[in-house]
């Protein structure tokens, strides 16, 4: 898949995810607004019902209409002739029912004539009970604050079931916050409306209103976040897999190209040698035939070694290899590997140094594979160096094992390359070095074998400053 196609997929998927997220946010917000509107309607309905019940209390005359009139006649009607008229009306009432009805009408008249007094006579306990009952009927279990406000005194005189101001002659004691204004609340209803206006209003405030409203959409919101997160995770993971597979495909293509070049040279050499042997000028010369036969044999062995590398990595991937565990003298293995690479180092006017400081250098492992590990690392140290190579091999002991470090002055690696160098087929970009051959299998083999020996391999490198590979071998392990 081309880079353009990958970026197009990223753009389309990203735009789709953003669109889905915006739509979900819109519907969640719409749901919240709808719940808020329903909540507002419920509160308005509740306050209207409470107001009606307070109105019924104010007009109730069944039990106290007659008792109400006589002690208050002087307050309501100042003139003596008005009092006598009222007394005559009471006398003319033929039955208790008529007297009660008349008393009810008088109570209504008193409320009209003195609405502030009616507001003053609100029973705070009844008010609290009405609010609790009506909110319960609406299934609203939210904490609230409420108050009754008097336009005459410009203050609240009932707040949360307590009197907080002095109105008229009752002189009620303050038990709450006198300066409470309920400014944030929009829920209020006028009380005891008359033609001349309302003496005050009932106001309710819900401190946790937003939390209560959002709680209703919380399951939908959490589900939306969860599923959107899963989609994003799958999208990111899919992109990761695509990019990784693209990289693996590129590495495999490089591997095939390298393998083709590795095989092309010996095949061409064998072909030329074969043609020479069959030539009449060479076939009669035994020494020439023998020389060309040796060339064919050497090139054939070279190809076999290359094929063996590939087959060996296939066995490692399938865990089909077996280690022949013996006691291995690490210093002896290092010295032998150093001798093999030293010829190439000296030829390039380089220097190979040994600092074998470990006092304990006998480990349990497979001698062949440990030798291959060291040979691979030393081979890379020599190959990936532009200037005359300087290689240092050191050993030191830890309580449970030995560490071997191989330091070179080569081209080094950046941080990104260090993350991938132990992957199969991966090869570091060699800059101006164009004669480096290989399949990209050496370091992946090193890591696989170190893990098989219960050891560790690490690298420390800076671009242009060389690299150091650290190998840790335990003295004892349970591999078989």
C-alpha positions as CSV (number, residue, x, y, z in Angstrom):
1,X,0.0,0.0,0.0
2,X,1.4,3.4,-1.0
3,X,1.9,6.3,1.4
4,X,-0.7,8.3,-0.3
5,X,-3.3,5.6,0.2
6,X,-2.3,5.3,3.9
7,X,-2.6,9.0,4.4
8,X,-5.9,9.1,2.6
9,X,-7.2,6.4,4.9
10,X,-6.0,8.3,8.0
11,X,-7.7,11.5,6.8
12,X,-11.0,9.8,6.0
13,X,-11.1,7.8,9.2
14,X,-10.0,10.8,11.3
15,X,-12.7,12.9,9.7
16,X,-15.3,10.2,10.3
17,X,-14.3,9.9,13.9
18,X,-14.5,13.6,14.4
19,X,-17.9,13.7,12.7
20,X,-19.3,10.8,14.9
21,X,-17.9,12.5,18.0
22,X,-19.6,15.8,17.1
23,X,-22.9,14.1,16.4
24,X,-22.8,12.3,19.7
25,X,-22.0,15.5,21.6
26,X,-24.9,17.2,19.8
27,X,-27.3,14.4,20.8
28,X,-26.1,14.3,24.4
29,X,-26.4,18.1,24.7
30,X,-29.9,17.9,23.1
31,X,-30.8,15.2,25.7
32,X,-29.5,17.3,28.5
33,X,-31.5,20.3,27.3
34,X,-34.7,18.2,27.0
35,X,-34.2,16.8,30.5
36,X,-33.6,20.4,31.8
37,X,-36.8,21.6,30.2
38,X,-38.8,18.7,31.7
39,X,-37.2,19.5,35.0
40,X,-38.2,23.1,34.7
41,X,-41.7,22.2,33.8
42,X,-41.9,19.9,36.9
43,X,-40.6,22.6,39.2
44,X,-43.1,25.2,37.8
45,X,-45.9,22.7,38.2
46,X,-44.8,21.9,41.8
47,X,-44.6,25.5,42.8
48,X,-48.1,26.2,41.3
49,X,-49.5,23.4,43.3
50,X,-47.8,24.6,46.5
51,X,-49.2,28.1,45.8
52,X,-52.7,26.7,45.4
53,X,-52.4,24.8,48.6
54,X,-51.3,27.9,50.4
55,X,-54.2,29.8,48.8
56,X,-56.6,27.1,50.1
57,X,-55.1,27.5,53.6
58,X,-55.6,31.2,53.4
59,X,-59.2,30.8,52.4
60,X,-60.1,28.0,54.7
61,X,-63.1,29.1,56.7
62,X,-64.7,25.8,57.7
63,X,-63.3,25.7,61.2
64,X,-62.2,29.2,62.1
65,X,-64.2,31.6,60.0
66,X,-66.4,32.8,62.8
67,X,-63.5,32.9,65.3
68,X,-61.5,34.9,62.8
69,X,-64.0,37.7,62.2
70,X,-64.8,39.1,65.6
71,X,-61.3,39.8,67.0
72,X,-60.3,41.3,63.8
73,X,-63.3,43.4,62.8
74,X,-61.8,46.4,64.4
75,X,-58.7,46.0,62.3
76,X,-60.6,45.5,59.0
77,X,-63.5,48.1,59.5
78,X,-62.5,51.2,61.4
79,X,-66.0,52.8,61.4
80,X,-68.7,51.8,64.0
81,X,-71.4,51.7,61.4
82,X,-69.3,49.2,59.4
83,X,-69.0,47.0,62.4
84,X,-72.8,47.1,63.1
85,X,-73.5,46.1,59.5
86,X,-71.3,43.1,59.8
87,X,-72.8,42.1,63.1
88,X,-76.3,42.3,61.6
89,X,-75.1,40.1,58.7
90,X,-73.9,37.5,61.2
91,X,-77.2,37.7,63.1
92,X,-79.3,37.3,59.9
93,X,-77.4,34.1,59.0
94,X,-80.0,31.4,59.7
95,X,-77.6,28.4,59.9
96,X,-74.1,27.4,60.8
97,X,-73.5,26.7,57.1
98,X,-74.4,30.3,56.1
99,X,-72.3,31.7,58.9
100,X,-69.3,29.6,57.7
101,X,-69.8,30.7,54.1
102,X,-70.0,34.3,55.2
103,X,-66.9,33.8,57.3
104,X,-65.1,32.4,54.3
105,X,-66.1,35.3,52.1
106,X,-64.9,37.7,54.8
107,X,-61.5,35.8,54.9
108,X,-61.3,36.3,51.2
109,X,-62.1,39.9,51.6
110,X,-59.5,40.3,54.3
111,X,-56.9,38.8,52.0
112,X,-57.8,41.2,49.2
113,X,-57.8,44.2,51.5
114,X,-54.6,43.2,53.4
115,X,-52.6,40.7,51.2
116,X,-49.4,41.4,53.2
117,X,-51.1,40.1,56.4
118,X,-52.1,36.9,54.5
119,X,-48.5,36.5,53.3
120,X,-47.4,37.0,56.9
121,X,-49.6,34.2,58.2
122,X,-48.1,31.5,56.0
123,X,-47.4,28.5,58.2
124,X,-43.7,27.6,57.7
125,X,-44.2,24.0,58.6
126,X,-47.1,23.6,56.2
127,X,-45.0,25.2,53.5
128,X,-42.2,22.8,54.1
129,X,-44.6,19.8,54.1
130,X,-46.2,20.9,50.9
131,X,-42.9,21.3,49.1
132,X,-41.7,17.9,50.3
133,X,-44.9,16.2,49.2
134,X,-45.1,17.9,45.8
135,X,-41.4,17.2,45.0
136,X,-41.9,13.6,46.1
137,X,-44.9,13.3,43.8
138,X,-42.7,14.6,40.9
139,X,-40.0,12.0,41.8
140,X,-37.5,14.8,42.5
141,X,-35.1,13.8,45.3
142,X,-32.7,16.7,44.8
143,X,-31.6,19.0,47.6
144,X,-33.1,22.4,47.4
145,X,-33.3,25.8,49.3
146,X,-36.5,27.8,49.4
147,X,-37.7,31.1,50.7
148,X,-40.7,33.4,50.9
149,X,-40.0,36.9,49.9
150,X,-42.0,40.0,51.0
151,X,-42.2,42.9,48.6
152,X,-43.2,45.2,51.5
153,X,-40.0,44.6,53.5
154,X,-37.9,43.7,50.4
155,X,-36.5,40.7,52.2
156,X,-37.0,37.0,52.8
157,X,-38.9,36.2,56.0
158,X,-39.0,32.4,55.6
159,X,-35.9,30.5,54.4
160,X,-35.7,26.7,54.5
161,X,-38.4,26.5,57.2
162,X,-37.1,29.3,59.4
163,X,-38.3,32.8,60.0
164,X,-35.5,35.3,59.2
165,X,-37.2,38.7,59.3
166,X,-39.7,40.7,61.3
167,X,-43.0,41.4,59.6
168,X,-45.9,43.3,61.1
169,X,-46.3,42.8,64.8
170,X,-45.4,39.1,65.1
171,X,-41.8,39.8,65.8
172,X,-40.5,36.4,64.6
173,X,-37.0,35.6,65.6
174,X,-34.3,35.2,63.0
175,X,-32.9,31.6,62.6
176,X,-31.4,31.7,59.2
177,X,-29.5,33.9,56.7
178,X,-31.0,37.3,56.6
179,X,-29.2,38.3,53.3
180,X,-30.1,35.2,51.4
181,X,-31.3,36.4,47.9
182,X,-31.5,33.1,45.8
183,X,-30.1,35.2,43.0
184,X,-29.0,32.2,40.9
185,X,-32.5,30.7,40.8
186,X,-35.1,31.3,38.2
187,X,-37.8,29.2,39.9
188,X,-40.3,31.4,41.7
189,X,-44.1,31.9,41.8
190,X,-46.2,34.9,43.0
191,X,-48.3,34.3,46.1
192,X,-51.8,35.7,46.8
193,X,-52.2,37.7,43.6
194,X,-54.7,40.5,43.7
195,X,-55.8,43.3,41.4
196,X,-53.2,45.5,43.0
197,X,-50.4,43.0,42.6
198,X,-48.7,40.3,44.6
199,X,-47.4,40.9,48.2
200,X,-44.5,38.5,47.6
201,X,-43.3,35.2,46.1
202,X,-42.0,31.8,46.8
203,X,-38.6,31.0,45.4
204,X,-36.7,27.7,45.1
205,X,-33.0,27.1,44.3
206,X,-31.3,23.8,43.5
207,X,-27.6,23.9,44.2
208,X,-27.0,20.5,42.5
209,X,-29.3,20.9,39.5
210,X,-26.7,20.5,36.8
211,X,-25.3,17.5,38.5
212,X,-28.7,15.9,38.8
213,X,-29.6,16.6,35.1
214,X,-26.3,15.3,33.8
215,X,-26.7,12.2,36.0
216,X,-29.6,11.2,33.9
217,X,-27.5,11.1,30.7
218,X,-24.4,9.7,32.4
219,X,-24.9,6.1,31.2
220,X,-25.4,7.2,27.6
221,X,-22.4,9.6,27.8
222,X,-20.1,6.9,29.4
223,X,-21.3,4.3,26.8
224,X,-20.6,6.8,24.0
225,X,-17.1,7.6,25.4
226,X,-16.4,3.9,25.8
227,X,-17.4,2.8,22.3
228,X,-15.8,5.9,20.7
229,X,-12.6,5.0,22.6
230,X,-12.8,1.5,21.4
231,X,-13.2,2.7,17.8
232,X,-10.2,5.1,18.2
233,X,-8.1,2.3,19.7
234,X,-9.0,-0.1,16.9
235,X,-8.3,2.6,14.3
236,X,-4.9,3.4,15.9
237,X,-4.0,-0.3,16.2
238,X,-5.0,-0.9,12.6
239,X,-2.8,2.0,11.4
240,X,0.0,0.6,13.6
241,X,-0.4,-2.9,12.0
242,X,-0.6,-1.4,8.5
243,X,2.5,0.7,9.0
244,X,4.3,-2.2,10.6
245,X,3.4,-4.6,7.8
246,X,4.5,-2.1,5.3
247,X,7.8,-1.8,7.1
248,X,8.1,-5.6,7.3
249,X,7.3,-5.8,3.6
250,X,10.0,-3.3,2.8
251,X,12.5,-5.2,5.0
252,X,11.6,-8.5,3.3
253,X,12.0,-6.9,-0.1
254,X,15.5,-5.7,1.0
255,X,16.2,-9.2,2.3
256,X,15.3,-10.7,-1.0
257,X,17.4,-8.2,-2.9
258,X,20.4,-8.8,-0.6
259,X,20.0,-12.5,-0.8
260,X,19.9,-12.3,-4.6
261,X,23.1,-10.3,-4.7
262,X,24.7,-12.6,-2.2
263,X,23.9,-15.6,-4.4
264,X,24.5,-13.9,-7.7
265,X,28.3,-13.6,-7.2
266,X,29.1,-17.2,-6.3
267,X,26.7,-18.5,-9.0
268,X,28.4,-16.3,-11.6
269,X,31.8,-17.5,-10.3
270,X,30.7,-21.2,-10.4
271,X,29.4,-20.7,-13.9
272,X,32.7,-19.2,-15.2
273,X,34.7,-21.9,-13.5
274,X,32.5,-24.6,-15.0
275,X,32.9,-23.1,-18.5
276,X,36.6,-22.9,-18.0
277,X,36.9,-26.5,-17.0
278,X,35.0,-27.6,-20.1
279,X,37.2,-25.5,-22.3
280,X,39.8,-27.6,-24.3
281,X,42.6,-25.3,-23.3
282,X,41.9,-26.0,-19.6
283,X,40.6,-29.5,-19.5
284,X,44.0,-30.8,-20.6
285,X,45.8,-29.0,-17.8
286,X,45.3,-30.9,-14.5
287,X,46.5,-28.0,-12.3
288,X,44.1,-25.6,-13.9
289,X,41.2,-28.0,-13.5
290,X,42.0,-28.5,-9.9
291,X,42.2,-24.8,-9.3
292,X,38.8,-24.1,-10.9
293,X,37.3,-27.1,-9.0
294,X,38.5,-25.6,-5.7
295,X,36.9,-22.3,-6.7
296,X,33.6,-24.1,-7.4
297,X,33.8,-25.9,-4.1
298,X,34.5,-22.6,-2.1
299,X,31.7,-20.7,-3.8
300,X,29.3,-23.6,-3.2
301,X,30.2,-23.7,0.5
302,X,29.7,-19.9,0.6
303,X,26.2,-20.4,-0.7
304,X,25.5,-23.2,1.7
305,X,26.5,-21.0,4.6
306,X,24.1,-18.3,3.4
307,X,21.3,-20.8,3.1
308,X,22.1,-22.2,6.5
309,X,21.7,-18.7,8.0
310,X,18.2,-18.4,6.6
311,X,17.2,-21.9,7.7
312,X,18.7,-21.4,11.1
313,X,16.5,-18.3,11.7
314,X,13.5,-20.3,10.5
315,X,14.2,-22.9,13.1
316,X,14.7,-20.2,15.8
317,X,11.3,-18.6,14.9
318,X,9.6,-22.0,15.3
319,X,11.5,-22.9,18.5
320,X,12.8,-26.1,16.8
321,X,16.5,-25.7,17.9
322,X,18.2,-27.4,20.8
323,X,21.1,-26.0,22.8
324,X,23.9,-28.3,23.8
325,X,24.7,-27.0,27.3
326,X,28.3,-27.3,28.4
327,X,30.7,-25.3,30.5
328,X,32.0,-22.5,28.3
329,X,35.1,-20.5,29.0
330,X,34.0,-17.0,27.9
331,X,37.5,-15.6,27.7
332,X,38.6,-18.4,25.4
333,X,35.7,-17.9,23.1
334,X,36.3,-14.1,23.1
335,X,40.0,-14.6,22.2
336,X,39.2,-17.0,19.4
337,X,36.6,-14.7,17.9
338,X,39.0,-11.8,18.3
339,X,41.6,-13.7,16.3
340,X,39.2,-14.3,13.5
341,X,38.2,-10.6,13.1
342,X,41.7,-9.2,13.9
343,X,43.0,-9.9,10.4
344,X,40.3,-7.7,8.8
345,X,40.9,-5.0,11.4
346,X,44.6,-4.9,10.9
347,X,44.1,-4.9,7.1
348,X,42.2,-1.6,7.6
349,X,44.9,-0.2,9.9
350,X,42.6,-0.6,12.9
351,X,43.1,-1.8,16.4
352,X,41.4,-4.5,18.5
353,X,41.8,-4.4,22.2
354,X,40.9,-6.8,25.0
355,X,40.2,-6.0,28.6
356,X,39.2,-9.3,30.1
357,X,38.7,-8.2,33.7
358,X,36.2,-10.8,34.9
359,X,37.5,-13.2,37.6
360,X,34.8,-15.7,37.0
361,X,34.4,-16.5,33.3
362,X,32.9,-20.0,33.1
363,X,29.2,-20.1,32.1
364,X,26.8,-22.8,31.1
365,X,25.7,-22.5,27.4
366,X,26.0,-23.7,23.9
367,X,29.6,-23.2,22.7
368,X,28.7,-22.9,19.1
369,X,25.9,-20.4,19.5
370,X,27.9,-18.2,21.9
371,X,30.7,-18.1,19.4
372,X,28.3,-17.1,16.7
373,X,26.9,-14.3,18.9
374,X,30.4,-12.8,19.4
375,X,31.4,-13.3,15.8
376,X,28.2,-11.5,14.6
377,X,28.8,-8.5,16.8
378,X,32.5,-8.2,16.0
379,X,31.7,-8.6,12.3
380,X,29.2,-5.6,12.5
381,X,31.7,-3.6,14.5
382,X,34.2,-3.9,11.7
383,X,31.8,-3.5,8.8
384,X,29.9,-0.5,10.0
385,X,33.0,1.7,10.5
386,X,34.1,4.3,7.9
387,X,37.5,5.1,9.4
388,X,40.1,2.5,10.6
389,X,38.1,0.4,13.2
390,X,38.9,0.6,16.9
391,X,37.2,-2.2,18.8
392,X,37.3,-2.8,22.5
393,X,36.1,-6.0,24.2
394,X,35.6,-5.9,27.9
395,X,34.4,-8.4,30.5
396,X,33.3,-7.8,34.2
397,X,31.6,-9.9,36.8
398,X,28.2,-9.5,38.5
399,X,27.0,-11.5,41.4
400,X,25.2,-14.0,39.2
401,X,26.9,-13.7,35.8
402,X,29.3,-12.1,33.5
403,X,28.9,-9.1,31.2
404,X,30.7,-8.8,27.8
405,X,30.7,-5.4,26.2
406,X,31.9,-4.7,22.6
407,X,32.6,-1.1,21.8
408,X,33.4,0.3,18.3
409,X,34.0,3.7,16.7
410,X,31.6,3.1,13.8
411,X,28.7,5.1,12.3
412,X,26.5,4.6,15.3
413,X,22.7,4.7,15.4
414,X,19.9,7.0,16.3
415,X,17.2,6.3,18.8
416,X,14.7,5.1,16.3
417,X,17.2,2.6,14.8
418,X,18.0,1.2,18.2
419,X,14.4,0.3,18.7
420,X,14.4,-2.0,15.6
421,X,17.9,-3.4,15.2
422,X,17.0,-6.7,16.8
423,X,14.1,-7.2,14.5
424,X,14.4,-9.8,11.7
425,X,15.4,-8.4,8.3
426,X,16.0,-4.9,9.7
427,X,19.2,-3.2,8.5
428,X,20.5,0.2,9.7
429,X,21.0,2.8,7.0
430,X,24.8,2.8,6.3
431,X,25.1,6.3,4.9
432,X,28.2,6.5,2.6
433,X,29.2,2.9,3.3
434,X,28.0,0.9,0.2
435,X,29.9,-2.3,0.6
436,X,28.1,-3.7,3.6
437,X,26.5,-7.0,2.8
438,X,24.1,-9.2,4.8
439,X,20.5,-10.3,5.2
440,X,19.6,-8.3,8.4
441,X,19.5,-11.5,10.4
442,X,22.6,-11.2,12.5
443,X,21.3,-9.1,15.4
444,X,17.9,-10.9,15.5
445,X,19.8,-14.1,15.9
446,X,21.9,-12.6,18.7
447,X,18.8,-11.6,20.6
448,X,17.1,-14.9,20.1
449,X,20.2,-16.8,21.3
450,X,20.7,-14.5,24.3
451,X,17.0,-15.1,25.3
452,X,17.5,-18.9,24.9
453,X,20.5,-18.7,27.3
454,X,18.4,-16.7,29.8
455,X,20.7,-13.7,29.1
456,X,20.2,-10.1,28.0
457,X,21.5,-8.0,25.2
458,X,21.4,-4.2,25.2
459,X,22.9,-1.4,23.0
460,X,24.1,2.1,23.7
461,X,24.8,4.2,20.7
462,X,25.0,7.8,19.3
463,X,24.9,8.6,15.6
464,X,28.5,9.1,14.4
465,X,29.9,8.2,17.8
466,X,30.0,4.4,17.6
467,X,28.1,1.8,19.5
468,X,28.5,-0.5,22.5
469,X,26.7,-3.8,22.8
470,X,26.3,-5.3,26.3
471,X,25.8,-9.1,26.7
472,X,24.9,-10.6,30.0
473,X,25.4,-14.4,30.5
474,X,24.3,-16.0,33.8
475,X,26.7,-18.5,35.4
476,X,23.9,-21.1,35.6
477,X,20.6,-21.5,33.9
478,X,18.0,-24.2,33.5
479,X,18.0,-24.4,29.7
480,X,18.3,-27.9,28.2
